[in-house]
Every structure is written in C-alpha cells, then in structure tokens.
Amino acid sequence: MQLRCFSSARHLYRNILKPRTPIRATAQPPCDIFINHRGTDTKKTIAGLLDDHFFRMGLRPFLDSKNMKPGDRLFEKIDPAIRGCKIGVAIFSPNYCDSYFCLHELALLIESKKRVIPIFCDVKPSQLQVVDYGTSSAEQLERFSWALEEAKYTVGLTFDTLTGDWSHFLNTATDAVIKNLVELEAENSSKKSTYIVQACRERDEKFSIH
C-alpha cells in the first residue's frame, strides 16, 4: 500500500511540477525544502538521508552542511533560504530545544507562513519545551515557545531510529513532502487564475463606465 501511494505521489510531482535534474551549485538557488534539524542528533542519520533522498528525487533541499561552505555567515545564508523555500521539514530530536538556531529557524518558518512537516525523531511532542538558559531574551523565549507549540500541534511523522524501518520512513516522508508541494502548486495556480479573472473584470468595468 505504501509503495503504491509513494509511486502515485512521484507521478503527480513529475507531471505537475516537472523537476529538472538537480545540480549542486556554488550559488544558492531557491530551495524547495528547508531541513530544520539539530546537527548533533540527526545530521549523520535522518537529516542527511532525507537530504540525499530528496535530492535524488529531483527536489531542491537545503541542509546547512551541504549548502554552506566555510566562511559563510549563518543568518545571511539560512534566513534567505527559509524565506525562499516552499515548505519546511522540522526534525525534532532529544536535544533540539537546546539549540538557539533550531528554534530561530522554526520560528522564522512559521512567521513566513511556510508549511512545516514535523518529524518527531526519538522524542515525543510532549517532551519538547523551550528552556531558559539565560542566553535569550524574554521576547525570544516567547517567540520560540509559540513556534514550538504551533509545530507540536501540526500533523507530522514519528520515527524511532533504533527500531524503525528506514526505507519505509524515507518513502513516507518523501510522499508527504511531494503531496504538500503539489497542493501548494495547485493553490498558487488557483490564486493566479482568480487574480487574472478579477483584473479582467475591473478592466471591463472601467471601460464600461467610459
């Protein structure tokens, strides 16, 4: 059942979005998916595998270790990538909330009104909470807590790295991402059509008056 669903999603993506063969470039092109993750927990496992899987599917993921080079300034690369992406994949892990950067990225994704697909990796949503270590202002803590609550109450995926089926998980995650990209493309096309119709009506009304 999963394979049939995954194959159907790939077919939709190829026919509607028509991805081109991806090429890793030194310049930073717009990305489809921003992967928000805690590097010490997931960079060499789930985040790295998802990035590779998305890339092989013809998608354009952004993962800091793959899309940034020594000398790049974090916020100058990451913030524009978030604002320019289509959707975000937030990988929550045991040490996620200890990272200022993870929480900042999550907050910016939600503030930018991006769709976010949460993945709860080796952690339950109820275990995630912002802790005050005295390094963030009250305003920042409130911002992070709000973003975390928004993500926790969004339907997502769960995965146990010790007992989970990696192949099944990668297919399921990719399926979810592609379906969301297809929906976004359909919404944007509908909005564009509505705008054109409205513009034509306004033009006709303007000329009918004269």
Disulfide bonds with the S-S distance in Angstrom:
none
